[in-house]
Amino acid sequence: MSGAPRGADGRFRNTEAFEPRGLADVLRWQWQARREQQAAAQPTPTQPADLDFLARNRGGAIGPAVTWLGHASVLAQFGGVNLLTDPHCSHRASPFSFTGPQRAQPAAIAPQDMPPIDLVLVSHNHYDHLDVATVQALARQPGGPPLFVVPLGLKTWFARRGIAEVLELDWWQTALARGVELTLTPVRHWSSRTLGDRMASLWGGFAVLAPDMHLYFGGDTGYSPSNFIDTRAHFAGRQSAAHGGGFDLALLPIGAYEPRWFMAPQHVNPEESVRIHQELGAKRSLGIHWGTFKLTNEPLDEPPRKLAEMLRTAGLTAQDFCVTAIGETLRLAPRTPLPPP
């Protein structure tokens, strides 16, 4: 499979026609949001992270486990590594300290309290997925920095901040890093941190394969009729029943989806997340990207309720696709290939 397409201007493109919203649409959305703003009926569930377990379970020594830190940040322990997705522990998802979306609650673990991080996966450069203070804190961790694995075009952002331990990947490009296999996979989204860099760097999801777990991280995505079916097909030879089946866990976004006329091209809703779960052939999924930052019109506590409705409609249960409290650790059974005949 080929890498990400680019336009004549050198900017990255999605696999289907996609145009990021312009200023007129943004203003219309903001006007609508002020009229339709809804507060959450209940706070996002949180619980103290089990730091003792996380320290003892370095790299999945006790067994594969994932801990939701808030929004799209997840600490995954398997394959001999501590892996962190989309690092964000700061108070705001914004280029400014005084304005922009605020966290509804602190991150479950501050960077200085995390167990040693070996790998950091960055899906794209939006402010709610890539936070400079968190990245810099991780780069200063005792024992040396983690390896940051990023889509094409983001390495220079890290270099400007004095961080050299960075690996760039194109769509479908695979690398062996810290003993696990990483592949950047296509998702439907876009990138930008300034007025002039829209689509200048790539975006994507990640497939992470290790003997004890196959993990999929969806990052941030709108629904695509091909990307997730293609991802399943790409790994089919590695995920037959004899090899242990499909992804043991998929980390899928379920929030930041209203209004649909504005958000549908870039953010899935729970119905689409369930469809992605099915198209990936994941054994189990965990809902992320909700309950942390008020980015869109739906209440912060709505995505899990909508997810439960969509699961019932699809004939699935929370055992197939769950949510957890921020700080909660989900432990999984190690991947087990079928014994030889």
C-alpha positions in Angstrom: 0.0 0.0 0.0 1.2 3.5 -0.8 1.9 6.3 1.6 -0.2 9.4 2.2 -1.3 11.4 -0.9 -0.1 15.0 -1.4 -1.5 17.9 -3.4 0.5 20.0 -5.9 1.3 22.3 -3.0 3.1 19.5 -1.1 0.4 19.4 1.6 -1.0 16.0 2.8 -4.4 14.8 1.7 -7.0 12.3 3.0 -7.9 9.2 1.0 -11.3 10.7 0.2 -12.2 14.3 -0.7 -11.8 16.5 2.4 -11.7 20.2 3.0 -11.1 21.6 6.5 -13.8 24.0 7.6 -13.3 27.7 6.7 -13.8 30.8 8.9 -17.4 31.2 7.9 -18.3 27.7 9.0 -16.3 28.1 12.2 -18.2 31.3 13.1 -21.6 29.7 12.3 -20.6 26.8 14.5 -19.6 29.0 17.4 -22.9 31.0 17.1 -24.8 27.7 17.2 -22.8 26.4 20.1 -23.6 29.5 22.2 -27.3 28.9 21.6 -27.2 25.1 22.2 -24.7 24.8 24.9 -25.5 22.0 27.3 -23.9 21.2 30.6 -23.0 17.7 31.7 -25.4 16.1 34.1 -22.7 14.2 35.8 -18.9 14.7 36.1 -16.6 12.4 34.2 -15.8 9.4 36.4 -12.3 9.5 37.8 -10.3 7.4 40.2 -6.7 7.5 41.6 -4.3 5.7 39.3 -2.7 2.6 40.8 0.9 3.9 40.6 2.2 0.8 42.5 0.7 -1.6 40.0 1.9 0.5 37.1 5.4 0.6 38.5 5.5 -3.2 39.0 3.9 -3.9 35.6 6.6 -2.2 33.5 6.2 -3.3 29.9 3.4 -5.7 30.9 5.6 -7.7 33.3 2.4 -8.8 35.1 0.2 -8.7 32.0 -1.0 -6.4 29.3 -2.8 -3.3 30.7 -4.0 0.1 29.6 -4.8 3.1 31.8 -6.8 6.1 30.5 -5.2 9.3 31.6 -7.9 11.5 30.0 -8.8 12.6 26.5 -6.6 10.7 24.0 -3.8 10.0 26.4 -3.5 6.3 27.4 -0.7 4.5 29.1 -0.3 1.0 27.6 1.9 -1.6 29.1 2.7 -4.6 27.0 5.5 -6.1 24.8 8.2 -5.0 27.2 7.4 -1.3 26.8 5.5 1.5 28.6 3.8 3.3 25.7 1.9 6.6 25.9 -0.5 7.9 23.3 -1.1 11.6 22.4 0.6 13.2 25.4 -1.4 15.9 27.1 -1.4 16.6 30.8 -1.7 20.4 30.8 -4.6 22.5 32.0 -5.6 23.8 28.6 -5.6 22.5 25.0 -4.5 25.8 23.5 -1.4 27.7 22.4 -2.2 30.1 25.3 -2.1 29.7 29.0 -4.9 32.1 29.6 -7.6 31.0 27.1 -8.8 27.9 25.3 -10.5 24.7 26.3 -9.8 23.8 30.0 -9.6 20.3 31.4 -12.7 19.2 33.4 -10.3 17.4 35.7 -6.5 16.9 36.0 -4.8 14.2 34.0 -4.8 10.9 35.9 -1.0 11.0 36.3 1.3 14.0 36.0 4.4 13.4 33.8 6.8 13.4 36.7 4.7 10.6 38.4 4.5 8.3 35.4 6.5 5.1 35.3 9.4 5.3 32.8 7.9 5.9 29.3 9.7 4.0 26.4 7.5 5.0 23.5 5.2 8.0 22.8 2.8 7.8 19.8 1.6 11.1 18.4 -1.4 10.9 16.1 -1.3 14.5 14.8 -0.4 18.0 16.0 -3.6 19.5 17.2 -3.3 21.2 20.6 -5.5 18.6 22.4 -3.3 15.8 21.2 0.2 17.2 21.4 1.1 19.4 24.4 4.5 21.0 24.5 4.8 21.1 28.3 4.0 17.4 28.6 6.4 16.5 25.8 9.2 18.5 27.4 8.6 16.9 30.8 8.7 13.4 29.2 11.9 14.3 27.4 13.5 15.1 30.8 12.4 11.9 32.5 15.1 10.2 34.6 16.9 7.5 32.6 16.6 9.4 29.3 13.8 10.4 26.9 11.3 8.1 25.3 11.2 7.6 21.6 8.6 9.8 20.0 6.9 8.2 17.0 5.1 10.8 14.8 3.6 11.2 11.4 5.6 12.7 8.5 6.4 16.4 9.0 6.4 16.5 12.8 10.0 15.8 13.5 11.0 19.4 13.0 8.6 20.5 15.7 10.4 18.3 18.2 13.8 19.4 16.9 13.0 23.0 17.6 12.4 22.0 21.2 15.7 20.2 21.5 14.2 16.7 21.2 16.1 14.4 18.9 14.6 11.0 19.8 12.0 11.1 17.1 10.9 8.6 14.4 8.7 9.8 11.6 6.4 7.4 9.7 4.3 7.6 6.5 1.0 5.8 6.2 1.6 2.0 6.0 5.2 2.5 7.0 6.4 0.0 9.6 9.3 0.2 12.0 10.6 -1.9 14.9 11.1 0.3 17.9 12.0 -0.7 21.5 11.1 -4.3 20.5 7.5 -3.7 19.2 6.3 -3.3 15.6 4.7 0.0 14.8 2.7 0.9 11.7 1.1 4.3 10.9 -2.3 3.7 9.4 -4.6 6.1 7.5 -7.4 8.0 9.3 -9.6 10.8 8.1 -8.5 14.0 9.8 -6.1 17.0 9.3 -3.3 18.9 11.0 -2.5 22.5 12.0 -1.0 24.4 14.9 -0.7 27.9 13.2 -2.5 29.8 10.5 0.0 28.8 7.9 0.7 25.1 8.5 -2.6 23.5 7.7 -2.1 19.9 6.3 1.7 20.5 6.3 2.3 17.5 8.6 0.6 14.1 8.4 -1.9 12.5 10.8 -2.8 8.9 11.4 -3.6 6.0 13.7 -1.2 3.3 14.9 -1.1 -0.4 14.9 1.3 -1.8 17.5 2.1 -5.5 17.4 3.8 -7.5 20.1 3.7 -11.1 21.1 1.4 -10.5 24.1 -0.9 -7.9 22.5 -2.0 -6.2 19.3 -3.1 -2.6 20.0 -4.8 -0.2 17.6 -4.8 3.5 18.5 -7.3 5.6 16.4 -6.1 9.0 17.4 -8.6 11.4 16.0 -10.7 10.6 12.9 -13.9 11.1 10.9 -15.5 8.0 9.5 -14.0 6.7 6.4 -15.7 3.9 4.4 -12.3 2.4 3.5 -9.6 3.2 6.1 -10.5 0.7 8.7 -11.5 -2.1 6.4 -8.1 -1.5 4.7 -6.3 -1.6 8.1 -8.0 -4.9 8.9 -7.0 -6.4 5.5 -3.4 -5.1 5.9 -2.9 -7.1 9.1 -5.1 -10.1 8.2 -2.1 -12.4 7.6 -0.8 -11.6 11.1 -4.2 -11.8 12.8 -5.7 -15.1 11.6 -7.3 -17.3 14.3 -4.1 -19.4 14.3 -2.1 -16.2 15.1 -4.4 -15.1 17.9 -7.0 -13.2 16.0 -7.6 -9.5 15.5 -6.5 -6.5 17.5 -6.8 -7.4 21.2 -7.7 -3.8 22.0 -8.6 -0.7 19.9 -8.5 2.7 21.4 -11.2 4.6 19.6 -12.5 8.2 19.9 -16.2 8.5 20.9 -16.6 12.2 21.7 -16.4 15.7 20.2 -18.9 15.1 17.5 -21.7 17.7 17.5 -23.0 19.4 15.4 -22.6 16.8 12.7 -22.8 19.2 9.8 -19.5 20.6 11.1 -17.8 17.7 12.9 -18.7 14.7 10.8 -15.7 15.0 8.3 -13.2 15.0 11.2 -14.7 13.4 14.3 -16.7 10.2 14.6 -19.7 9.9 16.8 -20.4 6.7 18.9 -22.4 5.1 16.1 -19.5 5.4 13.8 -17.1 4.3 16.5 -19.0 1.0 16.9 -18.8 0.6 13.1 -15.1 1.1 13.2 -14.8 -1.5 16.0 -16.6 -3.9 13.8 -14.7 -3.1 10.6 -11.3 -3.4 12.4 -12.4 -6.8 13.7 -11.2 -5.8 17.2 -11.8 -8.2 20.0 -12.4 -5.3 22.3 -12.4 -1.5 22.2 -12.0 1.3 24.7 -13.7 4.6 24.2 -11.4 7.7 24.5 -11.5 11.3 23.4 -14.4 12.3 25.7 -15.1 13.8 29.1 -12.0 15.9 29.3 -12.1 19.0 27.2 -15.3 20.8 26.1 -14.5 21.0 22.4 -17.9 20.6 20.8 -21.6 21.0 21.5 -22.6 17.8 23.1 -22.3 17.5 27.0 -19.1 15.9 28.3 -21.1 13.0 29.7 -23.1 12.2 26.6 -20.7 10.0 24.6 -20.8 6.9 26.9 -24.7 7.0 27.0 -24.8 7.2 23.2 -22.2 4.5 23.0 -24.4 2.2 25.1 -27.3 2.8 22.8 -25.3 2.0 19.7 -23.9 -1.1 21.2 -27.4 -2.4 22.0 -28.5 -1.6 18.4 -25.5 -3.5 17.1 -26.1 -6.5 19.4 -22.9 -5.8 21.3 -22.1 -5.2 25.0 -19.7 -3.3 27.2 -17.5 -6.4 27.2 -17.0 -5.7 23.5 -16.6 -1.9 23.7 -16.2 -0.2 27.1 -15.4 3.0 28.8 -13.4 3.4 32.0 -13.0 6.1 34.6 -10.0 8.4 34.1 -7.2 6.8 36.1 -8.7 3.3 35.8 -6.5 0.4 34.6 -8.0 -2.2 32.2 -6.1 -5.5 32.4 -6.2 -7.9 29.5 -5.3 -11.5 29.0 -2.1 -12.0 27.0 -2.6 -12.8 23.3 -2.7 -16.6 22.7 -2.2 -18.1 19.2 -3.9 -21.4 18.6 -1.7 -24.5 19.4 -0.3 -26.3 16.4 -2.4 -29.2 15.1 
